[in-house]
Amino acid sequence: MKIRVFVSLKDGVLDPQGKAVGHALETLGFSGIGEVRVNRVVDVDVPAKTAADAIAQGEAMARALLANEVIEDFSIEVAE
Amino acid sequence: MKIRVFVSLKDGVLDPQGKAVGHALETLGFSGIGEVRVNRVVDVDVPAKTAADAIAQGEAMARALLANEVIEDFSIEVAE
């Protein structure tokens, strides 16, 4: 079963990557751009029979590796 | 208006980052994991009045900077 783990910086946490992308877009002529935030989405094929089991495995993976819970939030959905 | 640009590697393109995440998960005891793919999602606040205009700006940004069209696909949605 495929799950999708969406990882994003918590509100208020500075996003240097987003800032860099924003500056680069301005340099390329895209004016008037507001905030830019760069997030990660990790698709994982997990050995689960049910959606609940797949999401539980995803949460364990997110807490163990995929997300830094000090500065990041994560959410999980079953992709297929 | 906020748009969300979803950038993912094309099918068949090797994802070394995904492979590394998969190995790390196995090392942490998550057995039986299949393919892992790591994608980018860039949220951009664009100066657009309509959804169509926002998406058009997003496409131009994706082609100019956010996606490498040789190996990546992108899709855009209006987030708010």
Backbone of each chain as nested JSON, in Angstrom:
{
  "chains": [
    {"id": "A", "residues": [
      {"number": 1, "name": "MET", "atoms": {"N": [0.847, -1.178, 0.0], "CA": [0.0, 0.0, 0.0], "C": [0.899, 1.249, 0.0]}},
      {"number": 2, "name": "LYS", "atoms": {"N": [0.565, 2.245, -0.79], "CA": [1.415, 3.446, -0.895], "C": [0.87, 4.554, 0.004]}},
      {"number": 3, "name": "ILE", "atoms": {"N": [1.749, 5.103, 0.839], "CA": [1.345, 6.248, 1.654], "C": [2.138, 7.475, 1.225]}},
      {"number": 4, "name": "ARG", "atoms": {"N": [1.584, 8.619, 1.53], "CA": [2.235, 9.893, 1.213], "C": [2.432, 10.659, 2.509]}},
      {"number": 5, "name": "VAL", "atoms": {"N": [3.682, 10.929, 2.857], "CA": [4.008, 11.661, 4.09], "C": [4.387, 13.094, 3.691]}},
      {"number": 6, "name": "PHE", "atoms": {"N": [3.55, 14.035, 4.137], "CA": [3.757, 15.444, 3.779], "C": [4.458, 16.12, 4.959]}},
      {"number": 7, "name": "VAL", "atoms": {"N": [5.662, 16.665, 4.723], "CA": [6.463, 17.269, 5.794], "C": [6.66, 18.752, 5.491]}},
      {"number": 8, "name": "SER", "atoms": {"N": [6.257, 19.605, 6.436], "CA": [6.421, 21.05, 6.204], "C": [6.947, 21.722, 7.472]}},
      {"number": 9, "name": "LEU", "atoms": {"N": [7.639, 22.826, 7.283], "CA": [8.155, 23.553, 8.438], "C": [6.985, 24.127, 9.244]}},
      {"number": 10, "name": "LYS", "atoms": {"N": [7.127, 24.15, 10.56], "CA": [6.075, 24.732, 11.394], "C": [5.958, 26.23, 11.098]}},
      {"number": 11, "name": "ASP", "atoms": {"N": [4.754, 26.781, 11.303], "CA": [4.56, 28.216, 11.121], "C": [5.557, 28.957, 12.017]}},
      {"number": 12, "name": "GLY", "atoms": {"N": [6.104, 30.03, 11.472], "CA": [7.02, 30.829, 12.302], "C": [8.463, 30.383, 12.201]}},
      {"number": 13, "name": "VAL", "atoms": {"N": [8.701, 29.187, 11.68], "CA": [10.093, 28.733, 11.506], "C": [10.603, 29.289, 10.18]}},
      {"number": 14, "name": "LEU", "atoms": {"N": [11.761, 29.928, 10.232], "CA": [12.355, 30.53, 9.032], "C": [12.66, 29.436, 8.006]}},
      {"number": 15, "name": "ASP", "atoms": {"N": [12.37, 29.744, 6.725], "CA": [12.615, 28.762, 5.664], "C": [13.682, 29.335, 4.722]}},
      {"number": 16, "name": "PRO", "atoms": {"N": [14.956, 29.1, 5.018], "CA": [16.018, 29.675, 4.172], "C": [15.928, 29.207, 2.719]}},
      {"number": 17, "name": "GLN", "atoms": {"N": [15.5, 27.952, 2.542], "CA": [15.362, 27.426, 1.179], "C": [14.274, 28.199, 0.434]}},
      {"number": 18, "name": "GLY", "atoms": {"N": [13.174, 28.423, 1.138], "CA": [12.087, 29.193, 0.531], "C": [12.516, 30.615, 0.2]}},
      {"number": 19, "name": "LYS", "atoms": {"N": [13.285, 31.201, 1.109], "CA": [13.792, 32.573, 0.866], "C": [14.669, 32.591, -0.396]}},
      {"number": 20, "name": "ALA", "atoms": {"N": [15.524, 31.596, -0.51], "CA": [16.437, 31.535, -1.669], "C": [15.643, 31.378, -2.961]}},
      {"number": 21, "name": "VAL", "atoms": {"N": [14.611, 30.537, -2.929], "CA": [13.791, 30.34, -4.128], "C": [13.08, 31.654, -4.473]}},
      {"number": 22, "name": "GLY", "atoms": {"N": [12.578, 32.326, -3.443], "CA": [11.891, 33.6, -3.678], "C": [12.798, 34.628, -4.329]}},
      {"number": 23, "name": "HIS", "atoms": {"N": [14.017, 34.738, -3.808], "CA": [14.974, 35.699, -4.399], "C": [15.297, 35.318, -5.846]}},
      {"number": 24, "name": "ALA", "atoms": {"N": [15.473, 34.028, -6.064], "CA": [15.819, 33.578, -7.425], "C": [14.68, 33.899, -8.393]}},
      {"number": 25, "name": "LEU", "atoms": {"N": [13.435, 33.686, -7.939], "CA": [12.291, 33.989, -8.812], "C": [12.237, 35.486, -9.119]}},
      {"number": 26, "name": "GLU", "atoms": {"N": [12.512, 36.312, -8.1], "CA": [12.511, 37.761, -8.333], "C": [13.59, 38.118, -9.363]}},
      {"number": 27, "name": "THR", "atoms": {"N": [14.741, 37.51, -9.207], "CA": [15.858, 37.767, -10.138], "C": [15.47, 37.388, -11.566]}},
      {"number": 28, "name": "LEU", "atoms": {"N": [14.631, 36.342, -11.672], "CA": [14.22, 35.888, -13.013], "C": [13.069, 36.73, -13.569]}},
      {"number": 29, "name": "GLY", "atoms": {"N": [12.658, 37.749, -12.756], "CA": [11.658, 38.67, -13.292], "C": [10.253, 38.459, -12.767]}},
      {"number": 30, "name": "PHE", "atoms": {"N": [10.065, 37.509, -11.837], "CA": [8.729, 37.298, -11.252], "C": [8.59, 38.27, -10.08]}},
      {"number": 31, "name": "SER", "atoms": {"N": [7.951, 39.403, -10.328], "CA": [7.903, 40.431, -9.265], "C": [6.65, 40.252, -8.41]}},
      {"number": 32, "name": "GLY", "atoms": {"N": [6.694, 40.857, -7.237], "CA": [5.509, 40.88, -6.381], "C": [5.211, 39.573, -5.675]}},
      {"number": 33, "name": "ILE", "atoms": {"N": [6.219, 38.713, -5.612], "CA": [6.006, 37.398, -4.969], "C": [6.01, 37.565, -3.45]}},
      {"number": 34, "name": "GLY", "atoms": {"N": [5.108, 36.883, -2.794], "CA": [5.084, 36.896, -1.327], "C": [5.925, 35.761, -0.787]}},
      {"number": 35, "name": "GLU", "atoms": {"N": [5.43, 35.162, 0.312], "CA": [6.203, 34.105, 0.974], "C": [6.315, 32.858, 0.096]}},
      {"number": 36, "name": "VAL", "atoms": {"N": [7.496, 32.219, 0.149], "CA": [7.726, 30.942, -0.532], "C": [8.13, 29.922, 0.543]}},
      {"number": 37, "name": "ARG", "atoms": {"N": [7.464, 28.764, 0.551], "CA": [7.817, 27.698, 1.516], "C": [8.084, 26.416, 0.731]}},
      {"number": 38, "name": "VAL", "atoms": {"N": [9.162, 25.741, 1.045], "CA": [9.497, 24.494, 0.356], "C": [9.218, 23.333, 1.314]}},
      {"number": 39, "name": "ASN", "atoms": {"N": [8.412, 22.378, 0.862], "CA": [8.022, 21.239, 1.697], "C": [8.504, 19.945, 1.053]}},
      {"number": 40, "name": "ARG", "atoms": {"N": [8.478, 18.874, 1.842], "CA": [8.859, 17.536, 1.327], "C": [7.643, 16.625, 1.318]}},
      {"number": 41, "name": "VAL", "atoms": {"N": [7.575, 15.793, 0.306], "CA": [6.524, 14.778, 0.278], "C": [7.216, 13.453, -0.016]}},
      {"number": 42, "name": "VAL", "atoms": {"N": [7.106, 12.52, 0.9], "CA": [7.778, 11.232, 0.74], "C": [6.73, 10.153, 0.489]}},
      {"number": 43, "name": "ASP", "atoms": {"N": [6.826, 9.523, -0.659], "CA": [5.927, 8.416, -0.981], "C": [6.62, 7.112, -0.575]}},
      {"number": 44, "name": "VAL", "atoms": {"N": [5.94, 6.301, 0.219], "CA": [6.534, 5.048, 0.696], "C": [5.552, 3.904, 0.447]}},
      {"number": 45, "name": "ASP", "atoms": {"N": [6.083, 2.832, -0.122], "CA": [5.284, 1.624, -0.341], "C": [5.439, 0.756, 0.92]}},
      {"number": 46, "name": "VAL", "atoms": {"N": [4.381, 0.688, 1.724], "CA": [4.505, -0.012, 3.02], "C": [3.759, -1.34, 2.988]}},
      {"number": 47, "name": "PRO", "atoms": {"N": [4.273, -2.325, 3.761], "CA": [3.632, -3.657, 3.804], "C": [2.439, -3.641, 4.766]}},
      {"number": 48, "name": "ALA", "atoms": {"N": [1.342, -3.014, 4.367], "CA": [0.183, -2.929, 5.271], "C": [-1.043, -3.482, 4.549]}},
      {"number": 49, "name": "LYS", "atoms": {"N": [-1.935, -4.131, 5.317], "CA": [-3.159, -4.71, 4.718], "C": [-4.3, -3.674, 4.773]}},
      {"number": 50, "name": "THR", "atoms": {"N": [-4.272, -2.825, 5.806], "CA": [-5.381, -1.871, 5.939], "C": [-4.834, -0.438, 5.904]}},
      {"number": 51, "name": "ALA", "atoms": {"N": [-5.71, 0.505, 5.611], "CA": [-5.304, 1.915, 5.577], "C": [-4.838, 2.354, 6.965]}},
      {"number": 52, "name": "ALA", "atoms": {"N": [-5.543, 1.913, 7.994], "CA": [-5.177, 2.315, 9.368], "C": [-3.765, 1.839, 9.706]}},
      {"number": 53, "name": "ASP", "atoms": {"N": [-3.454, 0.621, 9.304], "CA": [-2.129, 0.063, 9.564], "C": [-1.068, 0.845, 8.777]}},
      {"number": 54, "name": "ALA", "atoms": {"N": [-1.407, 1.184, 7.538], "CA": [-0.455, 1.924, 6.698], "C": [-0.168, 3.292, 7.315]}},
      {"number": 55, "name": "ILE", "atoms": {"N": [-1.199, 3.953, 7.802], "CA": [-1.014, 5.284, 8.395], "C": [-0.216, 5.181, 9.703]}},
      {"number": 56, "name": "ALA", "atoms": {"N": [-0.482, 4.11, 10.46], "CA": [0.276, 3.925, 11.715], "C": [1.761, 3.725, 11.403]}},
      {"number": 57, "name": "GLN", "atoms": {"N": [2.037, 2.929, 10.353], "CA": [3.446, 2.722, 9.977], "C": [4.073, 4.042, 9.516]}},
      {"number": 58, "name": "GLY", "atoms": {"N": [3.295, 4.806, 8.758], "CA": [3.79, 6.098, 8.278], "C": [4.119, 7.033, 9.424]}},
      {"number": 59, "name": "GLU", "atoms": {"N": [3.253, 7.048, 10.433], "CA": [3.521, 7.931, 11.591], "C": [4.796, 7.515, 12.299]}},
      {"number": 60, "name": "ALA", "atoms": {"N": [4.982, 6.209, 12.44], "CA": [6.205, 5.73, 13.107], "C": [7.439, 6.119, 12.289]}},
      {"number": 61, "name": "MET", "atoms": {"N": [7.341, 6.013, 10.956], "CA": [8.469, 6.385, 10.095], "C": [8.741, 7.881, 10.172]}},
      {"number": 62, "name": "ALA", "atoms": {"N": [7.664, 8.662, 10.2], "CA": [7.828, 10.127, 10.26], "C": [8.514, 10.52, 11.567]}},
      {"number": 63, "name": "ARG", "atoms": {"N": [8.069, 9.939, 12.664], "CA": [8.664, 10.281, 13.968], "C": [10.11, 9.797, 14.064]}},
      {"number": 64, "name": "ALA", "atoms": {"N": [10.376, 8.636, 13.412], "CA": [11.723, 8.06, 13.538], "C": [12.727, 8.734, 12.604]}},
      {"number": 65, "name": "LEU", "atoms": {"N": [12.24, 9.165, 11.39], "CA": [13.239, 9.61, 10.402], "C": [12.788, 10.768, 9.522]}},
      {"number": 66, "name": "LEU", "atoms": {"N": [11.551, 10.669, 9.003], "CA": [11.172, 11.546, 7.889], "C": [10.944, 13.002, 8.303]}},
      {"number": 67, "name": "ALA", "atoms": {"N": [10.583, 13.228, 9.549], "CA": [10.315, 14.607, 9.978], "C": [11.1, 14.937, 11.241]}},
      {"number": 68, "name": "ASN", "atoms": {"N": [11.572, 16.158, 11.312], "CA": [12.22, 16.639, 12.543], "C": [11.135, 17.373, 13.328]}},
      {"number": 69, "name": "GLU", "atoms": {"N": [10.569, 16.69, 14.31], "CA": [9.37, 17.215, 14.983], "C": [9.635, 18.494, 15.777]}},
      {"number": 70, "name": "VAL", "atoms": {"N": [10.894, 18.86, 15.953], "CA": [11.18, 20.113, 16.663], "C": [10.74, 21.286, 15.784]}},
      {"number": 71, "name": "ILE", "atoms": {"N": [10.99, 21.209, 14.484], "CA": [10.694, 22.341, 13.594], "C": [9.721, 21.993, 12.474]}},
      {"number": 72, "name": "GLU", "atoms": {"N": [9.334, 20.732, 12.369], "CA": [8.469, 20.338, 11.255], "C": [7.185, 19.662, 11.731]}},
      {"number": 73, "name": "ASP", "atoms": {"N": [6.137, 19.868, 10.933], "CA": [4.881, 19.133, 11.104], "C": [4.803, 18.085, 10.007]}},
      {"number": 74, "name": "PHE", "atoms": {"N": [4.029, 17.028, 10.231], "CA": [3.822, 16.064, 9.144], "C": [2.362, 15.618, 9.116]}},
      {"number": 75, "name": "SER", "atoms": {"N": [1.925, 15.208, 7.941], "CA": [0.598, 14.588, 7.819], "C": [0.745, 13.425, 6.847]}},
      {"number": 76, "name": "ILE", "atoms": {"N": [-0.147, 12.474, 6.982], "CA": [-0.016, 11.241, 6.195], "C": [-1.336, 10.923, 5.526]}},
      {"number": 77, "name": "GLU", "atoms": {"N": [-1.268, 10.507, 4.277], "CA": [-2.488, 10.026, 3.627], "C": [-2.142, 8.763, 2.854]}},
      {"number": 78, "name": "VAL", "atoms": {"N": [-3.146, 7.924, 2.66], "CA": [-2.942, 6.718, 1.858], "C": [-3.091, 7.136, 0.405]}},
      {"number": 79, "name": "ALA", "atoms": {"N": [-2.036, 6.878, -0.386], "CA": [-2.069, 7.356, -1.771], "C": [-2.842, 6.389, -2.664]}},
      {"number": 80, "name": "GLU", "atoms": {"N": [-2.635, 5.092, -2.459], "CA": [-3.376, 4.109, -3.287], "C": [-3.812, 2.933, -2.425]}}
    ]},
    {"id": "B", "residues": [
      {"number": 1, "name": "MET", "atoms": {"N": [-2.618, 35.385, -3.752], "CA": [-3.165, 34.05, -3.896], "C": [-2.028, 33.021, -3.745]}},
      {"number": 2, "name": "LYS", "atoms": {"N": [-2.304, 31.937, -2.991], "CA": [-1.249, 30.943, -2.742], "C": [-1.404, 29.76, -3.695]}},
      {"number": 3, "name": "ILE", "atoms": {"N": [-0.313, 29.424, -4.369], "CA": [-0.333, 28.225, -5.218], "C": [0.609, 27.181, -4.647]}},
      {"number": 4, "name": "ARG", "atoms": {"N": [0.347, 25.947, -5.019], "CA": [1.188, 24.828, -4.578], "C": [1.739, 24.132, -5.816]}},
      {"number": 5, "name": "VAL", "atoms": {"N": [3.058, 24.127, -5.957], "CA": [3.71, 23.494, -7.106], "C": [4.297, 22.157, -6.628]}},
      {"number": 6, "name": "PHE", "atoms": {"N": [3.746, 21.079, -7.177], "CA": [4.182, 19.728, -6.781], "C": [5.182, 19.233, -7.82]}},
      {"number": 7, "name": "VAL", "atoms": {"N": [6.406, 18.935, -7.391], "CA": [7.478, 18.518, -8.307], "C": [7.921, 17.096, -7.953]}},
      {"number": 8, "name": "SER", "atoms": {"N": [7.861, 16.199, -8.935], "CA": [8.266, 14.809, -8.664], "C": [9.109, 14.28, -9.821]}},
      {"number": 9, "name": "LEU", "atoms": {"N": [9.974, 13.338, -9.508], "CA": [10.8, 12.746, -10.554], "C": [9.902, 11.963, -11.514]}},
      {"number": 10, "name": "LYS", "atoms": {"N": [10.255, 11.971, -12.785], "CA": [9.498, 11.205, -13.769], "C": [9.636, 9.718, -13.471]}},
      {"number": 11, "name": "ASP", "atoms": {"N": [8.604, 8.953, -13.866], "CA": [8.674, 7.501, -13.694], "C": [9.934, 6.989, -14.402]}},
      {"number": 12, "name": "GLY", "atoms": {"N": [10.599, 6.033, -13.763], "CA": [11.77, 5.439, -14.419], "C": [13.06, 6.159, -14.098]}},
      {"number": 13, "name": "VAL", "atoms": {"N": [12.969, 7.384, -13.551], "CA": [14.183, 8.101, -13.178], "C": [14.59, 7.638, -11.783]}},
      {"number": 14, "name": "LEU", "atoms": {"N": [15.846, 7.25, -11.631], "CA": [16.345, 6.762, -10.34], "C": [16.255, 7.874, -9.296]}},
      {"number": 15, "name": "ASP", "atoms": {"N": [15.827, 7.503, -8.08], "CA": [15.705, 8.487, -7.0], "C": [16.697, 8.13, -5.894]}},
      {"number": 16, "name": "PRO", "atoms": {"N": [17.938, 8.602, -5.98], "CA": [18.937, 8.243, -4.974], "C": [18.524, 8.654, -3.56]}},
      {"number": 17, "name": "GLN", "atoms": {"N": [17.835, 9.802, -3.483], "CA": [17.385, 10.268, -2.166], "C": [16.354, 9.285, -1.587]}},
      {"number": 18, "name": "GLY", "atoms": {"N": [15.464, 8.843, -2.454], "CA": [14.464, 7.87, -2.018], "C": [15.107, 6.564, -1.589]}},
      {"number": 19, "name": "LYS", "atoms": {"N": [16.107, 6.15, -2.354], "CA": [16.831, 4.899, -2.013], "C": [17.486, 5.043, -0.628]}},
      {"number": 20, "name": "ALA", "atoms": {"N": [18.1, 6.187, -0.389], "CA": [18.791, 6.407, 0.891], "C": [17.783, 6.386, 2.039]}},
      {"number": 21, "name": "VAL", "atoms": {"N": [16.617, 7.018, 1.824], "CA": [15.592, 7.02, 2.864], "C": [15.107, 5.591, 3.118]}},
      {"number": 22, "name": "GLY", "atoms": {"N": [14.934, 4.838, 2.035], "CA": [14.478, 3.455, 2.185], "C": [15.456, 2.618, 2.986]}},
      {"number": 23, "name": "HIS", "atoms": {"N": [16.745, 2.768, 2.662], "CA": [17.767, 2.002, 3.415], "C": [17.769, 2.425, 4.89]}},
      {"number": 24, "name": "ALA", "atoms": {"N": [17.641, 3.71, 5.112], "CA": [17.674, 4.201, 6.508], "C": [16.477, 3.649, 7.284]}},
      {"number": 25, "name": "LEU", "atoms": {"N": [15.309, 3.605, 6.63], "CA": [14.116, 3.068, 7.308], "C": [14.321, 1.586, 7.636]}},
      {"number": 26, "name": "GLU", "atoms": {"N": [14.908, 0.845, 6.683], "CA": [15.159, -0.583, 6.935], "C": [16.106, -0.724, 8.138]}},
      {"number": 27, "name": "THR", "atoms": {"N": [17.131, 0.101, 8.156], "CA": [18.117, 0.051, 9.262], "C": [17.428, 0.33, 10.602]}},
      {"number": 28, "name": "LEU", "atoms": {"N": [16.392, 1.182, 10.55], "CA": [15.687, 1.53, 11.806], "C": [14.658, 0.464, 12.183]}},
      {"number": 29, "name": "GLY", "atoms": {"N": [14.601, -0.605, 11.332], "CA": [13.73, -1.718, 11.716], "C": [12.409, -1.788, 10.971]}},
      {"number": 30, "name": "PHE", "atoms": {"N": [12.188, -0.872, 9.988], "CA": [10.953, -0.93, 9.194], "C": [11.2, -1.897, 8.029]}},
      {"number": 31, "name": "SER", "atoms": {"N": [10.774, -3.142, 8.199], "CA": [11.095, -4.143, 7.165], "C": [9.993, -4.194, 6.109]}},
      {"number": 32, "name": "GLY", "atoms": {"N": [10.333, -4.773, 4.984], "CA": [9.344, -5.014, 3.945], "C": [8.911, -3.778, 3.176]}},
      {"number": 33, "name": "ILE", "atoms": {"N": [9.716, -2.724, 3.259], "CA": [9.35, -1.468, 2.573], "C": [9.633, -1.604, 1.079]}},
      {"number": 34, "name": "GLY", "atoms": {"N": [8.726, -1.103, 0.269], "CA": [8.937, -1.108, -1.18], "C": [9.61, 0.187, -1.603]}},
      {"number": 35, "name": "GLU", "atoms": {"N": [9.183, 0.697, -2.771], "CA": [9.82, 1.902, -3.316], "C": [9.539, 3.124, -2.447]}},
      {"number": 36, "name": "VAL", "atoms": {"N": [10.567, 3.99, -2.335], "CA": [10.427, 5.275, -1.634], "C": [10.777, 6.381, -2.64]}},
      {"number": 37, "name": "ARG", "atoms": {"N": [9.909, 7.38, -2.784], "CA": [10.185, 8.506, -3.694], "C": [10.065, 9.799, -2.89]}},
      {"number": 38, "name": "VAL", "atoms": {"N": [11.039, 10.673, -3.048], "CA": [10.996, 11.961, -2.341], "C": [10.651, 13.058, -3.346]}},
      {"number": 39, "name": "ASN", "atoms": {"N": [9.605, 13.822, -3.038], "CA": [9.13, 14.863, -3.944], "C": [9.233, 16.224, -3.258]}},
      {"number": 40, "name": "ARG", "atoms": {"N": [9.123, 17.287, -4.071], "CA": [9.14, 18.664, -3.518], "C": [7.783, 19.319, -3.725]}},
      {"number": 41, "name": "VAL", "atoms": {"N": [7.385, 20.097, -2.738], "CA": [6.157, 20.883, -2.898], "C": [6.515, 22.314, -2.511]}},
      {"number": 42, "name": "VAL", "atoms": {"N": [6.362, 23.225, -3.45], "CA": [6.736, 24.617, -3.202], "C": [5.465, 25.462, -3.15]}},
      {"number": 43, "name": "ASP", "atoms": {"N": [5.252, 26.081, -2.008], "CA": [4.111, 26.985, -1.852], "C": [4.586, 28.402, -2.152]}},
      {"number": 44, "name": "VAL", "atoms": {"N": [3.887, 29.067, -3.064], "CA": [4.291, 30.424, -3.46], "C": [3.071, 31.341, -3.387]}},
      {"number": 45, "name": "ASP", "atoms": {"N": [3.289, 32.495, -2.763], "CA": [2.236, 33.518, -2.696], "C": [2.403, 34.416, -3.924]}},
      {"number": 46, "name": "VAL", "atoms": {"N": [1.502, 34.282, -4.897], "CA": [1.69, 35.011, -6.171], "C": [0.695, 36.163, -6.272]}},
      {"number": 47, "name": "PRO", "atoms": {"N": [1.113, 37.239, -6.965], "CA": [0.234, 38.419, -7.132], "C": [-0.759, 38.199, -8.27]}},
      {"number": 48, "name": "ALA", "atoms": {"N": [-1.753, 37.338, -8.057], "CA": [-2.712, 37.039, -9.132], "C": [-4.121, 37.327, -8.619]}},
      {"number": 49, "name": "LYS", "atoms": {"N": [-4.985, 37.79, -9.54], "CA": [-6.375, 38.094, -9.151], "C": [-7.265, 36.867, -9.368]}},
      {"number": 50, "name": "THR", "atoms": {"N": [-6.914, 36.055, -10.372], "CA": [-7.764, 34.903, -10.668], "C": [-6.954, 33.614, -10.521]}},
      {"number": 51, "name": "ALA", "atoms": {"N": [-7.672, 32.5, -10.361], "CA": [-6.997, 31.197, -10.221], "C": [-6.235, 30.881, -11.511]}},
      {"number": 52, "name": "ALA", "atoms": {"N": [-6.842, 31.199, -12.646], "CA": [-6.19, 30.889, -13.925], "C": [-4.862, 31.643, -14.045]}},
      {"number": 53, "name": "ASP", "atoms": {"N": [-4.878, 32.895, -13.632], "CA": [-3.656, 33.707, -13.691], "C": [-2.599, 33.142, -12.72]}},
      {"number": 54, "name": "ALA", "atoms": {"N": [-3.063, 32.723, -11.554], "CA": [-2.128, 32.174, -10.554], "C": [-1.474, 30.908, -11.093]}},
      {"number": 55, "name": "ILE", "atoms": {"N": [-2.259, 30.06, -11.712], "CA": [-1.718, 28.8, -12.25], "C": [-0.761, 29.085, -13.41]}},
      {"number": 56, "name": "ALA", "atoms": {"N": [-1.111, 30.075, -14.23], "CA": [-0.218, 30.427, -15.346], "C": [1.128, 30.926, -14.811]}},
      {"number": 57, "name": "GLN", "atoms": {"N": [1.073, 31.748, -13.755], "CA": [2.329, 32.23, -13.154], "C": [3.129, 31.056, -12.576]}},
      {"number": 58, "name": "GLY", "atoms": {"N": [2.396, 30.134, -11.944], "CA": [3.058, 28.96, -11.369], "C": [3.75, 28.125, -12.421]}},
      {"number": 59, "name": "GLU", "atoms": {"N": [3.075, 27.956, -13.566], "CA": [3.689, 27.164, -14.653], "C": [4.965, 27.833, -15.149]}},
      {"number": 60, "name": "ALA", "atoms": {"N": [4.905, 29.157, -15.277], "CA": [6.095, 29.872, -15.744], "C": [7.233, 29.739, -14.731]}},
      {"number": 61, "name": "MET", "atoms": {"N": [6.912, 29.802, -13.448], "CA": [7.939, 29.65, -12.406], "C": [8.506, 28.241, -12.411]}},
      {"number": 62, "name": "ALA", "atoms": {"N": [7.632, 27.26, -12.597], "CA": [8.087, 25.859, -12.602], "C": [9.045, 25.633, -13.773]}},
      {"number": 63, "name": "ARG", "atoms": {"N": [8.652, 26.132, -14.951], "CA": [9.514, 25.934, -16.131], "C": [10.824, 26.712, -15.995]}},
      {"number": 64, "name": "ALA", "atoms": {"N": [10.758, 27.867, -15.336], "CA": [11.964, 28.704, -15.25], "C": [12.92, 28.236, -14.161]}},
      {"number": 65, "name": "LEU", "atoms": {"N": [12.344, 27.718, -13.051], "CA": [13.228, 27.455, -11.895], "C": [12.887, 26.206, -11.079]}},
      {"number": 66, "name": "LEU", "atoms": {"N": [11.6, 26.05, -10.77], "CA": [11.229, 25.092, -9.718], "C": [11.361, 23.635, -10.136]}},
      {"number": 67, "name": "ALA", "atoms": {"N": [11.271, 23.357, -11.426], "CA": [11.351, 21.954, -11.864], "C": [12.389, 21.814, -12.974]}},
      {"number": 68, "name": "ASN", "atoms": {"N": [13.075, 20.717, -12.962], "CA": [14.002, 20.396, -14.062], "C": [13.229, 19.474, -14.995]}},
      {"number": 69, "name": "GLU", "atoms": {"N": [12.694, 20.033, -16.067], "CA": [11.761, 19.298, -16.917], "C": [12.392, 18.107, -17.636]}},
      {"number": 70, "name": "VAL", "atoms": {"N": [13.719, 18.02, -17.609], "CA": [14.357, 16.85, -18.238], "C": [14.023, 15.597, -17.422]}},
      {"number": 71, "name": "ILE", "atoms": {"N": [14.044, 15.701, -16.105], "CA": [13.844, 14.518, -15.249], "C": [12.651, 14.657, -14.303]}},
      {"number": 72, "name": "GLU", "atoms": {"N": [12.002, 15.817, -14.296], "CA": [10.915, 16.014, -13.327], "C": [9.614, 16.416, -14.01]}},
      {"number": 73, "name": "ASP", "atoms": {"N": [8.511, 15.995, -13.393], "CA": [7.18, 16.456, -13.784], "C": [6.723, 17.451, -12.723]}},
      {"number": 74, "name": "PHE", "atoms": {"N": [5.781, 18.341, -13.082], "CA": [5.216, 19.225, -12.052], "C": [3.719, 19.375, -12.263]}},
      {"number": 75, "name": "SER", "atoms": {"N": [3.04, 19.677, -11.197], "CA": [1.615, 19.997, -11.299], "C": [1.363, 21.154, -10.328]}},
      {"number": 76, "name": "ILE", "atoms": {"N": [0.326, 21.917, -10.616], "CA": [0.078, 23.13, -9.837], "C": [-1.367, 23.159, -9.394]}},
      {"number": 77, "name": "GLU", "atoms": {"N": [-1.582, 23.578, -8.159], "CA": [-2.97, 23.795, -7.712], "C": [-3.008, 25.098, -6.917]}},
      {"number": 78, "name": "VAL", "atoms": {"N": [-4.169, 25.709, -6.899], "CA": [-4.351, 26.91, -6.093], "C": [-4.637, 26.453, -4.67]}},
      {"number": 79, "name": "ALA", "atoms": {"N": [-3.796, 26.9, -3.73], "CA": [-3.946, 26.399, -2.356], "C": [-5.021, 27.185, -1.607]}},
      {"number": 80, "name": "GLU", "atoms": {"N": [-5.064, 28.499, -1.796], "CA": [-6.094, 29.324, -1.108], "C": [-6.632, 30.365, -2.038]}}
    ]}
  ]
}
